[in-house]
């Protein structure tokens, strides 16, 4: 297993609003660690460390080794509260993880094979239905992302979860349907081109039908004329 990222923390005994406000003024983010059949613990994490991890991306899907003094605990961030004005982190919830824990995590989707998609090559547009997919994962094997291939997809085709090769032991939390992750939609230009092609095709069909009808009427008229000549004789 790859080395885990480390977050240093300290215990906090006072949880009143005033104490929490003072803690934030000191450049720390209050947090709570819960789960694994243990009592919740109130801790504090350095503000700069939290901001750095948030800017890395994938914070909510990364397992950390949380160090509080000499104690170490594997944890997964489960919730981050942000200031509604500044977007600065103001509180974090961490979930303790046991050795054999499994967790449901939203994993980012990365699309590959765009150049091998006939629909995109023709000017189609990638319509992303899910930027993230919730997966049930072993706590020590959470993927950073999943790759969804667009190779071979034409306009109106869809990339579904069944088309994705997931890591061993990782499964989608939605199991009752083969859900769509993205589709290839026609762009305005392509849609107009398709409409013109359909209109031309329909016009051709109408012209052919009219021509056949005219030929039939002509043949019928010729037959009547021959019949009249025969009667006169």
N, C-alpha and C positions, 0 to 999 in steps of 0.2 A: 504494500500500500504506500502511495506517495506521502511525503511529509505533509502534515496539515499546517495551515496558516495559524499563527498564534495571536491571541488577543489577551493583553495584560489587563487585569481588573483588580479592584479593591472592594472589600466589603463596606457596606454602609448600614449603620444601625438605625438612623433616624430617617423616617419616610414622610414626615409632614411636608406640606406645601412649601413652607418657609425654608426647610432644610434642602428640599429638592431645588428650589430657586437658587439658594446659595451655592449648591453643588454645580449648577450650570454656569454660574458666574465665575467659578473656579476653573472653567474649561473642561468639565467632565459631563458625561451623559449618564443619567441614571438608567439602570437596567434591572431586569428580573430574570432569574434562571429557574425553570420549573421542569417537572417531568421526572421520569425514571423512578416513580413511586417514592420520591423524596420531597421534603418540604421546600417550598419556594425560597430562594435566597435573593436578597436585595444587594446589588453590586453597583459599581460605577466604573465607566470606561472612559479613557481619554478621548476628548472630542476630536482631536486631530486624527487619531487612529481610526475612528469610526468614519469620518469624512473620506479618508483615504480609501477605505474598503468599499464604501458606497460608490466612489468614482471609478473603481475597478470594474464595476458591473458584476452581476451574478451574485450579489451579496446574500440574497435569500436562499440560494441553492448551494452555498459553500459551507462545509463542515469546518469548524474551528476548534483548536485546542484552547480552551478558556483557562487561563492561569490566574488563580487568586492566592497569592502567597506561594506556599509550597504545594497547594492542591491543584490538580489538573483534571479537566473534564471536557469530553467531546461534546460540543454543542452546535446546534443549527439555529441561525436567526429565523424567527417565525413572524416577527412584526417589528416595523420601525415606524414610530410616530414622528412626523415632521412638523416644524413650525409652519402655520398656514400663511405667514407673511414672508419669512426668509427661506423656507424649505430646509432649515437646519435640523439635524436630528435632535429630538428632545427626549426620546425614550426608546428602549429596545427590549424585546422579549426574546430570550434564548431558550431553546428546548434541549434538555439533557438527553444524550443518546447512550443507550446500553450497547454492549458489544455486538449483539445480533439484531439491533433495531432496524426497522424499515420505516421510511418516511415518504409522504406524498409531497413532491416538490414541483413547482412550475419551472420547466427547463426551456431556455430560449431555442428558437428554431433558426437554423442557417440553411439557406437555399443554395444548391449547387447545380451545375449542368445547364445553366441558362442558354449557353451557346449551342446546346444539343437539343433544344426544345423547338420543334417546327413551328409551334404557335407563336413563340416569342420572336423567332427569326422572321416570321411573316409580319411582325408588327403588333402582335398581341400584347396584352398587359397582364402582369402578375397581380392577381387579386389575393392578398394574404388574409385568410380567414382566422388563423391562429398564429400570433407571434410567439406564443409559448404553449407548451403542452404539459399538462400535469401528469407526472409519472410516479409510479410506486417503485422506490429504489432502496437497495441496501444502503444503510447510512454511510458505509465506508466505500461506496462505489457510485456516487452521484455524478452523472455526466455533466460537463460544463455546458454542452449544447447537443442537439441532435441535428444530423444532416438530412435534408429532404431533397431528393434528386428530381429535377424537372426534365431530365433527358427523355425524349420521346413523346412529351406531352404536346398535343395540338390545341388549337382554340376550342374551348368548351370542355376540355379534359380537366380532371382534378387529381391532385396528389392527396392520397388518403393515408391514415396511420398504418394501414396494412402494407403500404409501399415502403415503410421506413424500417431499416434494420436497427433494432435497439440493442444496447449492450446486454450481455448475459445477466439474468436476474432482474432486469428492468422491464416493467410492464406499464401500459397506460392505465390510469385509474378508471377511465371510461371503457367498459368491456361489453356493453350491450349493443354497440353499433360501430361500423367502420367509418369514423368521422373524417370530415374533410379538413385538411390543413391549408390548402391553397388551390386556386383554380387559374386557368389561363383564359382570360376574357378578351373579347375582340375590342380593339381600340376604336375610336370614332372613325378613323380613316378606314380601318379594315371593315367595320360594320357597314360603312357607306359603300365600300367596294363590293361587299357581299350582297348588299341590297341592289346595287346596279346590275350585278351578275344575275341575280334572281329575276329582276325586271326584264333584262335582255332575254333570259331563257323563257320567261312567260310570254314575251312578245313574239319570240320565234315560234313557240308552240301555237299561239293564236294565228300567226301568219300561215303556218303549215296547215292548220285546220281549215282556214279560209280557202287556201289554195286547193286543198283536197275537195272541199265542198264545191268550189267553182268548177273543177274538173268533172266532178260528178254531174253537176247541172248541165255542163256542156255535152257530156256523153249522153245524158238523158234526152237533151234537146235534139241531138243528132239522131238518136234512135227513133224519136217521134216523127222526124222529117222523112226518114226512110220508110216508115210505116205508111205515111200519107201518100208517098209516091207509089207504093205498091198497090194501094187501094184504087188510085186513079187508073192504073193500068188494068 
